[in-house]
Amino acid sequence: MEKTHDALPWALKNGRYLVAPIAGDKRDAELIADFFGESATDHGNAEFAHRACTSHYDLLAALEDVELRATQAGIAWGIAKKKKQTAFLLGELERLKAVARTAIAKAKHVPAPQLDYACKHCGSRNVFRDATAQWNVSAQAWEMVDVTDHADCGDCDGETTLQEIDLSKVTP
Ligand SMILES: [Zn+2]
């Protein structure tokens, strides 16, 4: 017998019943599990089971995406290095980090981080990094092919070091 499970998303009712929605049935939900008891641990167990089930396929998809993109980036690295076109790989790494961060945040049940960069000296977000652009004939545009570590602040009016900020942890 092939084992399957009810369609997601499952819901947590009254802090103890894990239920699945049923389409086209007289009942609106099917009981998956009943977490007995009213202690903080009982409710914690129910919440953890609900969170783990809800984020399972997103975590799996994120890991598969990361594995595939990391493999492709590894193959592309040698070619890009010869052409001095490493910026798109850096961009790809940033996207990988974003995919992983989003899935991790969902599994931890916390808001997904949203990053910004600021000047380490004055805190201004008006910051820049040096980059190299190459003319793309088919796109008829300059495309960024490399980003250096050199950063400038528009408010200090000089060289600076950048600081990563998680906007989801900053109170506005
Ligand atoms: Zn500054």
Residues whose N, C-alpha, C, O or C-beta is under 5 A from the ligand:
A	BS01	ZN	C119 H121 C122 G123 S124 C153 D155 C156
